[in-house]
Amino acid sequence: LGADYVNGSDIFVARLSSDGTDLLASTYIGGSGNDGLNRASGLKFNYADEIRGEVLLDDNDNVFVVSCTTSPDFPTTANTLQPSFGGGIQDAIVFKMDASLTTLFWSTFFGGTAADAAYAVELDEDDRIYLSGGTRSTDLSVSTNAYQSTFQGGNADAFVAEISPDGSTRVACSYYGSSGYDQAYFVDLDQDGRVYLYGQTEASSGELIFNAPYNIAAGGQFIAKLDPGLTTVLMASRFGSGDGT
């Protein structure tokens, strides 16, 4: 896109009527820098990567948002996982609001000392939050028994994290990457709580493939299935043309 907001940018969240004729609720949320705008080298890889993020509703119509921010003063709340900016050019963010967009239940940064961005969010049956994205940080708050507890190399690694329903605790977190570039653009769960990632990779041929009869060894897209605790990869495959595009 080449999007550049030199005077800063805010995230906005809006709720429309079902026929699109009425604005029922809307709010800004942001700090003094760029919010909702991913400009980090290594993470801004594809067309429109600058503006990726996701909005999700729970059964009570509460609103969950994931994105990224360069604002150290982005509005976070006390007693959350990471109330302070992690460092680097930007952090991922995740927050929860009520359906009327008048109350910020909780808000937290998620990131290390380099650039981080969150692109997708999902809830399990106990309202724990899963988010995925990309990171250049070598010091994410990963689980002690994570599938990948260290940054794997390249311009970026994918990551996936599980956060408690009140945003106060990192339940689990793992890198998912190779020695090349990797990012996870979507996360989803099945009925047994197993975690699925979909993303993009420049891993060497044959990497990120496990227990998958169908695979393209040099495919540029990956899909992975992990256990709910993010300790084990149950299946991993790559697909696509394999020509790097």
FINULUM-347025 format. One line per 10 residues: for each residue x, y, z of N, C-alpha, C. Coordinates in nm, 3 decimals. Layout:
BEGIN
X,Y,Z,X,Y,Z,X,Y,Z; ... $
This chain:
BEGIN
0.082,-0.121,0.000,0.000,0.000,0.000,0.085,0.126,0.000; 0.200,0.120,0.067,0.279,0.239,0.085,0.213,0.338,0.179; 0.124,0.288,0.266,0.052,0.376,0.359,0.148,0.438,0.459; 0.134,0.568,0.479,0.223,0.637,0.572,0.145,0.751,0.637; 0.129,0.744,0.769,0.057,0.848,0.843,0.160,0.921,0.928; 0.219,1.027,0.873,0.332,1.093,0.939,0.289,1.167,1.065; 0.161,1.199,1.078,0.110,1.266,1.197,0.046,1.169,1.296; 0.070,1.041,1.276,0.011,0.940,1.364,-0.118,0.884,1.308; -0.163,0.773,1.364,-0.290,0.711,1.324,-0.348,0.641,1.445; -0.480,0.638,1.453,-0.552,0.566,1.558,-0.626,0.447,1.498 $
-0.650,0.348,1.582,-0.746,0.244,1.548,-0.886,0.299,1.573; -0.983,0.259,1.491,-1.122,0.283,1.528,-1.197,0.151,1.522; -1.298,0.141,1.606,-1.387,0.025,1.607,-1.528,0.078,1.592; -1.607,0.020,1.504,-1.742,0.068,1.478,-1.839,-0.048,1.467; -1.963,-0.024,1.510,-2.070,-0.123,1.498,-2.184,-0.061,1.418; -2.223,-0.131,1.312,-2.329,-0.084,1.223,-2.454,-0.169,1.243; -2.568,-0.112,1.205,-2.692,-0.190,1.204,-2.683,-0.299,1.099; -2.769,-0.399,1.111,-2.761,-0.515,1.023,-2.781,-0.480,0.876; -2.853,-0.372,0.848,-2.873,-0.332,0.708,-2.774,-0.224,0.665; -2.681,-0.187,0.754,-2.577,-0.093,0.719,-2.619,0.052,0.716 $
-2.738,0.085,0.763,-2.787,0.223,0.752,-2.756,0.309,0.874; -2.728,0.246,0.989,-2.708,0.323,1.112,-2.575,0.290,1.177; -2.510,0.393,1.227,-2.390,0.376,1.310,-2.437,0.365,1.454; -2.427,0.245,1.511,-2.478,0.219,1.644,-2.376,0.253,1.754; -2.249,0.237,1.723,-2.144,0.268,1.820,-2.013,0.283,1.744; -1.925,0.367,1.797,-1.795,0.385,1.734,-1.701,0.452,1.833; -1.574,0.416,1.826,-1.475,0.479,1.914,-1.338,0.476,1.851; -1.258,0.577,1.883,-1.115,0.570,1.860,-1.052,0.492,1.973; -0.935,0.433,1.946,-0.848,0.384,2.052,-0.705,0.394,2.002; -0.621,0.464,2.078,-0.485,0.481,2.032,-0.403,0.567,2.125 $
-0.275,0.579,2.092,-0.182,0.662,2.167,-0.125,0.771,2.078; -0.004,0.814,2.109,0.054,0.930,2.041,0.127,0.893,1.913; 0.148,0.764,1.887,0.217,0.720,1.767,0.121,0.664,1.665; 0.170,0.570,1.585,0.086,0.503,1.486,0.026,0.377,1.548; -0.105,0.371,1.547,-0.178,0.254,1.596,-0.252,0.189,1.479; -0.248,0.055,1.474,-0.314,-0.015,1.365,-0.239,-0.010,1.235; -0.115,0.033,1.236,-0.036,0.047,1.114,0.097,-0.026,1.131; 0.116,-0.134,1.057,0.235,-0.217,1.064,0.336,-0.168,0.960; 0.441,-0.102,1.006,0.545,-0.051,0.916,0.679,-0.118,0.942; 0.681,-0.226,1.017,0.807,-0.287,1.060,0.873,-0.364,0.946 $
1.001,-0.338,0.927,1.078,-0.415,0.830,1.077,-0.562,0.869; 1.055,-0.648,0.770,1.048,-0.792,0.796,0.908,-0.841,0.821; 0.820,-0.755,0.877,0.680,-0.792,0.900,0.590,-0.738,0.791; 0.621,-0.621,0.740,0.545,-0.564,0.627,0.601,-0.626,0.499; 0.544,-0.738,0.461,0.602,-0.822,0.356,0.517,-0.822,0.230; 0.386,-0.829,0.246,0.292,-0.838,0.134,0.213,-0.709,0.117; 0.145,-0.700,0.005,0.049,-0.592,-0.014,-0.052,-0.595,0.100; -0.075,-0.481,0.162,-0.174,-0.461,0.268,-0.134,-0.519,0.403; -0.012,-0.565,0.418,0.033,-0.609,0.551,0.030,-0.494,0.652; 0.035,-0.370,0.601,0.033,-0.255,0.691,-0.092,-0.252,0.779 $
-0.202,-0.305,0.728,-0.331,-0.282,0.795,-0.400,-0.412,0.836; -0.324,-0.517,0.858,-0.385,-0.644,0.899,-0.418,-0.642,1.049; -0.523,-0.712,1.084,-0.567,-0.727,1.221,-0.700,-0.800,1.217; -0.765,-0.817,1.331,-0.893,-0.887,1.330,-0.982,-0.840,1.444; -1.112,-0.847,1.419,-1.216,-0.818,1.518,-1.296,-0.946,1.538; -1.326,-0.979,1.663,-1.400,-1.101,1.694,-1.498,-1.074,1.808; -1.614,-1.136,1.803,-1.714,-1.123,1.908,-1.728,-1.254,1.985; -1.753,-1.243,2.118,-1.786,-1.362,2.195,-1.937,-1.380,2.200; -1.986,-1.476,2.279,-2.129,-1.506,2.282,-2.212,-1.392,2.342; -2.146,-1.301,2.414,-2.215,-1.186,2.472,-2.193,-1.058,2.392 $
-2.141,-1.073,2.271,-2.114,-0.961,2.180,-2.004,-0.868,2.230; -1.926,-0.912,2.328,-1.806,-0.836,2.362,-1.709,-0.841,2.244; -1.629,-0.737,2.230,-1.547,-0.717,2.111,-1.400,-0.737,2.144; -1.335,-0.826,2.070,-1.191,-0.849,2.082,-1.123,-0.799,1.956; -1.013,-0.727,1.974,-0.938,-0.672,1.861,-0.791,-0.705,1.879; -0.726,-0.748,1.770,-0.580,-0.761,1.769,-0.524,-0.677,1.656; -0.410,-0.616,1.681,-0.345,-0.532,1.581,-0.202,-0.505,1.630; -0.150,-0.386,1.600,-0.017,-0.348,1.645,-0.013,-0.198,1.670; 0.091,-0.154,1.740,0.103,-0.012,1.773,0.249,0.026,1.790; 0.278,0.151,1.756,0.409,0.209,1.787,0.402,0.300,1.909 $
0.284,0.312,1.969,0.262,0.407,2.080,0.298,0.345,2.215; 0.402,0.393,2.282,0.429,0.345,2.418,0.317,0.379,2.516; 0.235,0.481,2.480,0.124,0.521,2.567,-0.011,0.471,2.517; -0.011,0.364,2.436,-0.138,0.303,2.397,-0.215,0.268,2.524; -0.348,0.291,2.527,-0.423,0.267,2.651,-0.430,0.120,2.688; -0.355,0.084,2.791,-0.363,-0.050,2.847,-0.426,-0.041,2.986; -0.454,-0.154,3.045,-0.518,-0.158,3.176,-0.428,-0.230,3.276; -0.452,-0.200,3.402,-0.371,-0.259,3.509,-0.397,-0.409,3.519; -0.298,-0.480,3.571,-0.309,-0.623,3.599,-0.329,-0.707,3.474; -0.284,-0.655,3.360,-0.285,-0.735,3.239,-0.148,-0.797,3.216 $
-0.142,-0.882,3.116,-0.021,-0.957,3.086,0.100,-0.866,3.067; 0.084,-0.759,2.988,0.197,-0.672,2.955,0.147,-0.528,2.943; 0.131,-0.458,3.054,0.078,-0.322,3.048,0.174,-0.220,2.988; 0.303,-0.254,2.975,0.403,-0.160,2.924,0.457,-0.205,2.789; 0.493,-0.109,2.709,0.547,-0.131,2.575,0.673,-0.215,2.585; 0.686,-0.315,2.496,0.799,-0.406,2.504,0.928,-0.352,2.447; 0.916,-0.259,2.350,1.035,-0.201,2.290,1.037,-0.222,2.140; 1.143,-0.173,2.077,1.152,-0.184,1.932,1.059,-0.084,1.865; 1.032,-0.105,1.738,0.949,-0.012,1.662,0.800,-0.028,1.693; 0.755,-0.150,1.728,0.612,-0.170,1.753,0.588,-0.298,1.829 $
0.475,-0.302,1.899,0.427,-0.421,1.969,0.294,-0.464,1.910; 0.263,-0.592,1.925,0.126,-0.638,1.904,0.040,-0.588,2.019; -0.090,-0.577,1.996,-0.185,-0.541,2.101,-0.308,-0.630,2.089; -0.373,-0.651,2.203,-0.502,-0.720,2.206,-0.585,-0.655,2.316; -0.711,-0.628,2.284,-0.798,-0.566,2.385,-0.941,-0.615,2.370; -1.019,-0.594,2.480,-1.157,-0.639,2.487,-1.244,-0.521,2.529; -1.354,-0.501,2.455,-1.450,-0.394,2.486,-1.591,-0.452,2.492; -1.684,-0.376,2.550,-1.823,-0.417,2.551,-1.887,-0.388,2.415; -2.009,-0.439,2.394,-2.075,-0.426,2.265,-2.107,-0.282,2.229; -2.125,-0.197,2.329,-2.156,-0.056,2.302,-2.030,0.027,2.279 $
-1.913,-0.035,2.294,-1.784,0.031,2.272,-1.762,0.149,2.366; -1.818,0.139,2.485,-1.801,0.244,2.585,-1.705,0.204,2.697; -1.679,0.074,2.712,-1.598,0.024,2.822,-1.483,-0.061,2.769; -1.362,-0.026,2.810,-1.245,-0.107,2.780,-1.224,-0.202,2.898; -1.265,-0.327,2.881,-1.251,-0.423,2.990,-1.104,-0.448,3.023; -1.026,-0.474,2.921,-0.882,-0.489,2.940,-0.810,-0.468,2.808; -0.683,-0.432,2.820,-0.600,-0.406,2.703,-0.455,-0.432,2.740; -0.382,-0.498,2.650,-0.243,-0.532,2.680,-0.158,-0.528,2.555; -0.033,-0.487,2.573,0.068,-0.510,2.470,0.101,-0.659,2.467; 0.157,-0.703,2.354,0.215,-0.837,2.348,0.336,-0.828,2.256 $
0.456,-0.837,2.315,0.574,-0.826,2.231,0.701,-0.825,2.310; 0.812,-0.835,2.237,0.944,-0.830,2.296,1.012,-0.699,2.264; 1.144,-0.703,2.255,1.221,-0.581,2.237,1.243,-0.545,2.091; 1.191,-0.624,1.998,1.194,-0.591,1.856,1.050,-0.577,1.807; 1.030,-0.581,1.677,0.897,-0.556,1.620,0.808,-0.679,1.630; 0.680,-0.654,1.661,0.580,-0.761,1.672,0.448,-0.710,1.614; 0.369,-0.802,1.557,0.237,-0.766,1.506,0.144,-0.886,1.518; 0.020,-0.861,1.559,-0.082,-0.966,1.567,-0.182,-0.946,1.454; -0.218,-1.057,1.389,-0.305,-1.051,1.272,-0.439,-1.122,1.293; -0.445,-1.216,1.387,-0.565,-1.299,1.398,-0.592,-1.334,1.543 $
-0.720,-1.358,1.575,-0.762,-1.390,1.711,-0.873,-1.492,1.706; -0.876,-1.581,1.806,-0.981,-1.681,1.818,-1.004,-1.709,1.966; -1.124,-1.754,2.001,-1.160,-1.788,2.139,-1.188,-1.937,2.149; -1.145,-1.998,2.262,-1.184,-2.136,2.285,-1.314,-2.140,2.367; -1.360,-2.257,2.402,-1.490,-2.270,2.469,-1.489,-2.213,2.610; -1.371,-2.190,2.666,-1.359,-2.129,2.798,-1.320,-1.981,2.790; -1.335,-1.923,2.671,-1.306,-1.781,2.645,-1.159,-1.744,2.661; -1.071,-1.843,2.657,-0.930,-1.810,2.646,-0.902,-1.761,2.504; -0.808,-1.669,2.492,-0.783,-1.600,2.366,-0.657,-1.655,2.301; -0.668,-1.693,2.175,-0.553,-1.731,2.096,-0.526,-1.622,1.993 $
-0.401,-1.581,1.981,-0.365,-1.485,1.878,-0.242,-1.533,1.804; -0.231,-1.491,1.678,-0.115,-1.528,1.597,-0.068,-1.408,1.519; 0.056,-1.415,1.472,0.111,-1.304,1.395,0.255,-1.329,1.359; 0.332,-1.220,1.356,0.472,-1.228,1.321,0.556,-1.148,1.419; 0.681,-1.189,1.436,0.769,-1.121,1.532,0.913,-1.124,1.484; 0.985,-1.018,1.523,1.130,-1.015,1.507,1.199,-1.019,1.643; 1.121,-1.034,1.749,1.174,-1.035,1.885,1.229,-1.173,1.921; 1.345,-1.174,1.980,1.404,-1.300,2.026,1.369,-1.330,2.171; 1.288,-1.242,2.233,1.260,-1.255,2.375,1.110,-1.252,2.405; 1.028,-1.310,2.318,0.886,-1.322,2.351,0.868,-1.403,2.479 $
0.756,-1.380,2.547,0.726,-1.453,2.670,0.669,-1.590,2.635; 0.757,-1.683,2.600,0.714,-1.816,2.557,0.698,-1.909,2.677; 0.625,-2.018,2.657,0.607,-2.120,2.760,0.737,-2.197,2.779; 0.756,-2.250,2.898,0.877,-2.328,2.925,0.879,-2.457,2.842; 0.759,-2.510,2.811,0.751,-2.633,2.732,0.696,-2.607,2.592; 0.719,-2.487,2.541,0.667,-2.449,2.410,0.726,-2.538,2.300; 0.650,-2.554,2.193,0.700,-2.629,2.078,0.832,-2.570,2.029; 0.838,-2.440,2.012,0.963,-2.371,1.980,0.981,-2.259,2.083; 1.079,-2.273,2.167,1.098,-2.176,2.275,1.192,-2.063,2.236; 1.255,-2.072,2.118,1.350,-1.970,2.076,1.319,-1.924,1.934 $
1.360,-1.802,1.905,1.349,-1.746,1.770,1.433,-1.831,1.675; 1.373,-1.867,1.560,1.437,-1.963,1.472,1.528,-1.900,1.366; 1.516,-1.767,1.345,1.603,-1.701,1.250,1.527,-1.640,1.134; 1.599,-1.582,1.041,1.538,-1.516,0.928,1.485,-1.379,0.965; 1.414,-1.315,0.871,1.361,-1.181,0.895,1.248,-1.178,0.996; 1.176,-1.289,1.011,1.064,-1.294,1.105,1.028,-1.438,1.133; 0.971,-1.461,1.250,0.909,-1.589,1.285,0.761,-1.567,1.307; 0.682,-1.668,1.279,0.543,-1.669,1.324,0.541,-1.693,1.475; 0.430,-1.655,1.539,0.409,-1.691,1.678,0.262,-1.721,1.699; 0.233,-1.796,1.803,0.096,-1.820,1.847,0.098,-1.817,1.999 $
-0.004,-1.753,2.058,-0.010,-1.737,2.203,-0.151,-1.759,2.254; -0.160,-1.806,2.376,-0.288,-1.824,2.446,-0.286,-1.736,2.570; -0.393,-1.657,2.587,-0.405,-1.562,2.698,-0.530,-1.594,2.777; -0.524,-1.574,2.908,-0.640,-1.600,2.995,-0.755,-1.507,2.960; -0.879,-1.544,2.994,-0.996,-1.464,2.955,-0.993,-1.320,3.004; -0.926,-1.294,3.117,-0.921,-1.158,3.168,-0.797,-1.081,3.123; -0.719,-1.140,3.034,-0.602,-1.073,2.980,-0.485,-1.062,3.074; -0.490,-1.131,3.187,-0.387,-1.111,3.289,-0.268,-1.205,3.277; -0.286,-1.316,3.207,-0.185,-1.421,3.211,-0.158,-1.476,3.072; -0.031,-1.496,3.042,0.006,-1.573,2.923,0.000,-1.721,2.960 $
-0.098,-1.791,2.907,-0.114,-1.932,2.938,-0.011,-2.015,2.863; 0.007,-1.984,2.735,0.102,-2.057,2.651,0.144,-1.967,2.536; 0.264,-1.990,2.487,0.312,-1.914,2.372,0.427,-1.991,2.309; 0.430,-1.992,2.176,0.538,-2.058,2.104,0.572,-1.981,1.977; 0.699,-1.979,1.944,0.737,-1.942,1.809,0.694,-2.054,1.714; 0.676,-2.020,1.588,0.659,-2.122,1.484,0.732,-2.069,1.361; 0.853,-2.122,1.340,0.932,-2.065,1.233,1.042,-2.156,1.185; 1.123,-2.099,1.098,1.234,-2.169,1.036,1.352,-2.073,1.030; 1.456,-2.112,0.958,1.571,-2.024,0.942,1.544,-1.913,0.840; 1.428,-1.919,0.773,1.387,-1.815,0.680,1.277,-1.729,0.738 $
1.212,-1.655,0.651,1.099,-1.569,0.690,0.974,-1.653,0.711; 0.898,-1.625,0.820,0.772,-1.693,0.847,0.678,-1.597,0.919; 0.548,-1.600,0.884,0.446,-1.530,0.961,0.317,-1.612,0.957; 0.238,-1.603,1.065,0.110,-1.673,1.075,-0.004,-1.572,1.066; -0.082,-1.579,0.960,-0.186,-1.479,0.934,-0.323,-1.516,0.988; -0.344,-1.645,1.017,-0.474,-1.688,1.070,-0.453,-1.794,1.177; -0.543,-1.794,1.277,-0.544,-1.899,1.378,-0.688,-1.944,1.395; -0.708,-2.074,1.413,-0.841,-2.128,1.434,-0.831,-2.250,1.525; -0.944,-2.292,1.581,-0.950,-2.406,1.673,-1.052,-2.506,1.622; -1.028,-2.635,1.651,-1.131,-2.734,1.622,-1.211,-2.764,1.749 $
-1.302,-2.861,1.741,-1.393,-2.887,1.853,-1.322,-2.945,1.974; -1.198,-2.991,1.955,-1.119,-3.043,2.067,-1.013,-2.944,2.115; -1.020,-2.821,2.067,-0.929,-2.718,2.112,-0.793,-2.720,2.049; -0.773,-2.805,1.950,-0.644,-2.805,1.881,-0.632,-2.681,1.794; -0.510,-2.636,1.779,-0.483,-2.503,1.723,-0.427,-2.517,1.582; -0.486,-2.441,1.490,-0.444,-2.445,1.350,-0.388,-2.308,1.311; -0.274,-2.310,1.245,-0.212,-2.188,1.194,-0.204,-2.195,1.043; -0.227,-2.081,0.980,-0.205,-2.068,0.836,-0.114,-1.949,0.815; -0.013,-1.967,0.732,0.079,-1.856,0.712,0.165,-1.870,0.590; 0.274,-1.798,0.593,0.362,-1.781,0.477,0.505,-1.807,0.521 $
0.584,-1.868,0.431,0.719,-1.905,0.470,0.814,-1.897,0.352; 0.939,-1.868,0.384,1.049,-1.882,0.289,1.150,-1.983,0.343; 1.100,-2.080,0.417,1.185,-2.185,0.473,1.251,-2.266,0.361; 1.363,-2.327,0.393,1.428,-2.416,0.298,1.336,-2.531,0.262; 1.355,-2.585,0.146,1.271,-2.695,0.098,1.271,-2.810,0.198; 1.152,-2.856,0.233,1.138,-2.969,0.324,1.117,-2.931,0.469; 1.149,-2.807,0.507,1.124,-2.763,0.645,0.974,-2.743,0.667; 0.931,-2.742,0.793,0.792,-2.718,0.835,0.696,-2.820,0.775; 0.743,-2.944,0.758,0.659,-3.053,0.709,0.672,-3.169,0.807; 0.557,-3.216,0.858,0.557,-3.327,0.953,0.422,-3.397,0.948 $
0.423,-3.528,0.931,0.301,-3.608,0.938,0.197,-3.561,0.837; 0.243,-3.523,0.720,0.154,-3.469,0.617,0.184,-3.535,0.483; 0.106,-3.637,0.446,0.131,-3.705,0.318,0.127,-3.610,0.198; 0.038,-3.510,0.204,0.037,-3.411,0.096,0.121,-3.292,0.138; 0.219,-3.260,0.057,0.299,-3.140,0.082,0.371,-3.100,-0.046; 0.400,-2.972,-0.055,0.489,-2.919,-0.158,0.614,-2.872,-0.085; 0.725,-2.939,-0.107,0.843,-2.922,-0.022,0.890,-2.776,-0.015; 0.873,-2.702,-0.124,0.919,-2.562,-0.125,0.801,-2.465,-0.131; 0.683,-2.511,-0.094,0.565,-2.426,-0.098,0.579,-2.303,-0.010; 0.522,-2.194,-0.054,0.535,-2.068,0.018,0.431,-2.047,0.125 $
0.331,-2.134,0.135,0.228,-2.125,0.237,0.237,-2.247,0.329; 0.206,-2.228,0.456,0.207,-2.342,0.548,0.075,-2.350,0.623; 0.045,-2.471,0.667,-0.063,-2.495,0.763,-0.006,-2.588,0.869; -0.041,-2.562,0.994,0.012,-2.642,1.105,-0.098,-2.666,1.206; -0.093,-2.781,1.270,-0.190,-2.820,1.373,-0.112,-2.850,1.500; -0.144,-2.779,1.609,-0.075,-2.795,1.737,-0.174,-2.838,1.844; -0.121,-2.897,1.950,-0.205,-2.930,2.066,-0.248,-2.801,2.136; -0.353,-2.805,2.220,-0.403,-2.683,2.283,-0.299,-2.610,2.368; -0.203,-2.683,2.425,-0.101,-2.621,2.508,0.018,-2.567,2.431; 0.015,-2.580,2.297,0.120,-2.528,2.209,0.257,-2.591,2.239 $
0.255,-2.719,2.276,0.379,-2.789,2.307,0.424,-2.883,2.195; 0.330,-2.924,2.109,0.358,-3.028,2.011,0.292,-2.994,1.879; 0.362,-3.014,1.769,0.302,-3.004,1.637,0.252,-3.142,1.596; 0.123,-3.151,1.568,0.060,-3.276,1.532,0.063,-3.300,1.381; 0.061,-3.193,1.305,0.068,-3.200,1.160,0.121,-3.068,1.109; 0.204,-3.073,1.006,0.252,-2.951,0.942,0.276,-2.979,0.795; 0.229,-2.890,0.711,0.248,-2.908,0.568,0.270,-2.774,0.500; 0.322,-2.780,0.379,0.340,-2.661,0.295,0.272,-2.688,0.162; 0.221,-2.583,0.102,0.152,-2.597,-0.025,0.175,-2.472,-0.109; 0.124,-2.473,-0.230,0.146,-2.363,-0.322,0.230,-2.406,-0.441 $
0.261,-2.310,-0.525,0.333,-2.341,-0.648,0.479,-2.378,-0.622; 0.534,-2.329,-0.513,0.672,-2.361,-0.482,0.774,-2.275,-0.557; 0.726,-2.169,-0.625,0.818,-2.085,-0.701,0.852,-1.955,-0.631; 0.813,-1.945,-0.502,0.847,-1.827,-0.424,0.749,-1.713,-0.435; 0.640,-1.732,-0.506,0.542,-1.625,-0.520,0.405,-1.668,-0.470 $
